[in-house]
Amino acid sequence: QVQLVESGGGLVQPGGSLRLSCALSRSIFSIYMGWYRQAPGTQRELVATITSGGSTNYADSVKGRFTISRDNAKNTVYLQMNSLKPEDTAVYYCNAYVGVVSYWGQGTQVTVSS
């Protein structure tokens, strides 16, 4: 069983920044990782992904503002979020594909409001 623990969410004003962290209970060296988010009344959507080789992919709505990165030595994936907007408000979930199994964290709330 793989456990994922997210942290770093909170309340921030529009234009502010937050960095989310996702720590895994095992090595992430060969694992495909991603961040997703879900706002109330909506479906969970992709925010960003990163391959084991470091290739990244972003939703159009966050390109140029968010950066996904990984530190294999710390078994941790990060999501740096800059220029935050009220529409970025959601619960953010970390995802890991281990073999053919998808694992999710418990989520961390991000609220962008003045």
C-alpha contacts under 8 A as a table, 3 or more apart, distances in Angstrom:
res1	aa1	res2	aa2	distance
2	V	24	L	7.01
2	V	25	S	5.89
2	V	26	R	6.86
2	V	103	Y	6.90
3	Q	24	L	5.72
3	Q	25	S	5.25
3	Q	103	Y	7.56
3	Q	104	W	7.83
3	Q	105	G	7.05
4	L	22	C	6.29
4	L	23	A	5.63
4	L	24	L	4.68
4	L	25	S	6.60
4	L	94	C	7.11
4	L	95	N	7.85
4	L	103	Y	7.59
4	L	104	W	6.49
4	L	105	G	4.67
4	L	106	Q	7.60
5	V	21	S	7.97
5	V	22	C	5.40
5	V	23	A	5.24
5	V	24	L	6.61
5	V	94	C	7.98
5	V	105	G	5.59
5	V	106	Q	6.88
6	E	20	L	6.96
6	E	21	S	5.48
6	E	22	C	4.36
6	E	23	A	6.54
6	E	93	Y	7.36
6	E	94	C	6.73
6	E	105	G	6.37
6	E	106	Q	7.07
6	E	107	G	6.23
6	E	108	T	6.17
7	S	20	L	5.71
7	S	21	S	5.24
7	S	22	C	6.54
7	S	108	T	6.28
8	G	18	L	6.96
8	G	19	R	5.84
8	G	20	L	4.48
8	G	21	S	6.14
8	G	108	T	7.35
9	G	18	L	7.07
9	G	19	R	7.55
9	G	20	L	6.24
9	G	108	T	5.37
9	G	109	Q	5.29
9	G	110	V	4.95
9	G	111	T	7.95
10	G	18	L	7.97
10	G	108	T	7.97
10	G	109	Q	6.12
10	G	110	V	5.04
10	G	111	T	6.11
11	L	110	V	6.18
11	L	111	T	4.75
11	L	112	V	5.92
11	L	113	S	7.13
12	V	16	G	5.99
12	V	17	S	7.19
12	V	18	L	7.66
12	V	110	V	7.85
12	V	111	T	6.31
12	V	112	V	5.01
12	V	113	S	6.29
12	V	114	S	7.65
13	Q	16	G	5.49
13	Q	84	L	7.64
13	Q	112	V	5.41
13	Q	113	S	5.03
13	Q	114	S	5.00
14	P	83	S	6.97
14	P	84	L	5.38
14	P	85	K	5.09
14	P	86	P	6.35
14	P	112	V	5.76
14	P	113	S	6.02
14	P	114	S	6.50
15	G	82	N	7.02
15	G	83	S	4.13
15	G	84	L	4.86
15	G	85	K	6.39
16	G	82	N	6.16
16	G	83	S	5.48
16	G	84	L	5.48
17	S	80	Q	7.51
17	S	81	M	5.40
17	S	82	N	4.41
17	S	83	S	6.24
17	S	84	L	6.20
18	L	80	Q	6.19
18	L	81	M	5.26
18	L	82	N	6.76
19	R	78	Y	6.79
19	R	79	L	5.58
19	R	80	Q	4.41
19	R	81	M	5.92
20	L	78	Y	5.51
20	L	79	L	5.00
20	L	80	Q	6.44
20	L	81	M	7.92
21	S	76	T	6.66
21	S	77	V	5.84
21	S	78	Y	4.57
21	S	79	L	6.56
22	C	76	T	5.38
22	C	77	V	5.14
22	C	78	Y	6.27
22	C	94	C	6.26
22	C	105	G	7.99
23	A	74	K	7.74
23	A	75	N	5.87
23	A	76	T	4.44
23	A	77	V	6.66
24	L	27	S	7.12
24	L	28	I	7.15
24	L	75	N	5.60
24	L	76	T	6.27
25	S	75	N	7.56
26	R	75	N	6.73
27	S	30	S	7.88
27	S	72	N	6.99
27	S	75	N	5.41
28	I	31	I	5.04
28	I	52	S	7.85
28	I	72	N	5.82
28	I	75	N	5.30
28	I	76	T	7.44
29	F	52	S	6.29
29	F	72	N	5.53
29	F	75	N	7.69
30	S	52	S	4.98
31	I	51	T	7.00
31	I	52	S	5.54
31	I	96	A	6.60
31	I	97	Y	6.02
31	I	98	V	5.98
32	Y	49	T	7.50
32	Y	50	I	6.15
32	Y	51	T	4.70
32	Y	52	S	5.63
32	Y	96	A	5.94
32	Y	97	Y	5.43
32	Y	98	V	7.51
33	M	49	T	5.72
33	M	50	I	5.43
33	M	51	T	6.43
33	M	52	S	7.90
33	M	77	V	7.52
33	M	94	C	7.52
33	M	95	N	5.68
33	M	96	A	4.64
33	M	97	Y	6.52
34	G	46	L	7.77
34	G	47	V	7.53
34	G	48	A	5.59
34	G	49	T	4.01
34	G	50	I	6.12
34	G	94	C	5.90
34	G	95	N	5.04
34	G	96	A	6.52
35	W	46	L	6.52
35	W	47	V	5.45
35	W	48	A	5.33
35	W	49	T	6.32
35	W	79	L	7.54
35	W	92	Y	6.81
35	W	93	Y	5.66
35	W	94	C	4.69
35	W	95	N	6.04
36	Y	44	R	6.52
36	Y	45	E	5.42
36	Y	46	L	4.48
36	Y	47	V	4.91
36	Y	48	A	6.98
36	Y	92	Y	5.70
36	Y	93	Y	5.11
36	Y	94	C	6.42
36	Y	95	N	7.41
37	R	44	R	5.45
37	R	45	E	5.47
37	R	46	L	6.63
37	R	47	V	6.62
37	R	90	A	5.86
37	R	91	V	5.44
37	R	92	Y	4.25
37	R	93	Y	5.80
38	Q	42	T	6.29
38	Q	43	Q	6.01
38	Q	44	R	4.34
38	Q	45	E	6.30
38	Q	90	A	5.23
38	Q	91	V	5.33
38	Q	92	Y	6.59
39	A	42	T	5.52
39	A	43	Q	7.43
39	A	44	R	7.47
39	A	89	T	6.61
39	A	90	A	4.27
39	A	91	V	6.34
40	P	90	A	7.24
46	L	49	T	7.91
46	L	58	Y	7.80
46	L	59	A	6.45
47	V	58	Y	5.84
47	V	59	A	5.21
47	V	62	V	7.10
48	A	56	T	7.08
48	A	57	N	5.44
48	A	58	Y	4.35
48	A	59	A	6.25
48	A	67	T	7.96
48	A	68	I	6.50
49	T	56	T	5.54
49	T	57	N	5.21
49	T	58	Y	6.67
49	T	68	I	7.03
50	I	53	G	7.86
50	I	54	G	5.68
50	I	55	S	5.43
50	I	56	T	4.45
50	I	57	N	6.59
50	I	68	I	6.85
50	I	69	S	7.12
50	I	70	R	7.83
51	T	54	G	5.10
51	T	55	S	5.26
51	T	56	T	6.61
52	S	55	S	7.56
54	G	69	S	7.59
54	G	70	R	7.65
56	T	68	I	7.18
58	Y	62	V	6.62
58	Y	63	K	5.86
59	A	62	V	5.65
59	A	63	K	6.34
60	D	63	K	5.32
62	V	65	R	5.43
62	V	66	F	5.62
63	K	66	F	6.23
64	G	67	T	7.82
65	R	81	M	6.14
65	R	82	N	5.13
65	R	83	S	6.08
65	R	84	L	7.69
66	F	79	L	6.71
66	F	80	Q	5.47
66	F	81	M	4.47
66	F	82	N	6.01
67	T	78	Y	7.98
67	T	79	L	5.63
67	T	80	Q	5.04
67	T	81	M	6.62
68	I	77	V	7.29
68	I	78	Y	5.62
68	I	79	L	4.56
68	I	80	Q	6.39
69	S	77	V	5.78
69	S	78	Y	5.24
69	S	79	L	6.59
70	R	75	N	7.81
70	R	76	T	5.91
70	R	77	V	4.27
70	R	78	Y	6.05
71	D	74	K	5.49
71	D	75	N	6.11
71	D	76	T	5.40
71	D	77	V	6.25
72	N	75	N	4.85
72	N	76	T	6.48
73	A	76	T	7.87
81	M	84	L	6.59
84	L	88	D	6.49
84	L	112	V	6.75
85	K	88	D	5.38
85	K	89	T	7.59
85	K	112	V	6.12
86	P	89	T	5.66
86	P	111	T	7.35
86	P	112	V	4.70
86	P	113	S	5.86
87	E	112	V	7.58
88	D	110	V	7.57
88	D	111	T	7.47
88	D	112	V	6.71
89	T	109	Q	7.79
89	T	110	V	5.39
89	T	111	T	4.58
89	T	112	V	5.46
90	A	109	Q	6.07
90	A	110	V	5.53
90	A	111	T	6.62
91	V	107	G	5.82
91	V	108	T	5.37
91	V	109	Q	4.34
91	V	110	V	6.00
92	Y	107	G	5.26
92	Y	108	T	5.25
92	Y	109	Q	6.20
92	Y	110	V	6.98
93	Y	104	W	6.73
93	Y	105	G	5.82
93	Y	106	Q	6.72
93	Y	107	G	4.43
93	Y	108	T	6.63
94	C	104	W	5.80
94	C	105	G	5.34
94	C	107	G	7.00
95	N	102	S	6.87
95	N	103	Y	5.62
95	N	104	W	4.73
95	N	105	G	6.63
96	A	102	S	5.73
96	A	103	Y	5.18
96	A	104	W	6.66
97	Y	100	V	6.49
97	Y	101	V	5.65
97	Y	102	S	4.59
97	Y	103	Y	6.38
98	V	101	V	5.32
98	V	102	S	6.42
98	V	103	Y	7.64
